[in-house]
């Protein structure tokens, strides 16, 4: 794992935790912070895999969730957090496949 990845992955974990916490507690600035912390992961995924432009959907949707929270639309907030949560699922699947192969 490269040095940049050792900083990106913990920041992304923090971004996911903050995103869920911000949506649950209905805190606008926590969602914005989550979106900002997810930007390096989006850049990493866009440049190093087949995600391409889809990787940028994650921080954009999180910024959209913050806007939806500001507009008092709590259901839309959770829907807009789905790309981030989906990325977590994909990364867990990739990690388990990597560990299963014994790499």
MOCORKA-V39940 format. One record per backbone hydrogen bond with DSSP energy under -1.0 kcal/mol. CO is the residue of the C=O (numbers start at 0). NH is the residue of the N-H. If there is no record, write none. Layout:
CO	NH
CO	NH
This chain:
1	5
3	7
4	8
6	10
7	11
8	12
9	13
10	14
11	15
12	16
13	17
14	18
15	19
16	20
17	21
18	22
19	23
20	24
21	26
26	30
27	31
28	32
29	33
30	34
31	35
32	36
33	37
37	41
38	42
39	43
40	44
41	45
42	46
43	47
50	53
51	54
52	55
53	56
55	59
56	60
57	61
58	62
59	63
60	64
61	65
62	66
63	67
64	68
65	69
66	70
67	72
68	71
72	76
73	77
74	78
75	79
78	81
80	84
81	85
82	86
83	87
84	88
85	89
86	90
87	91
88	92
89	93
90	94
91	95
92	96
93	97
94	98
95	99
96	100
97	102
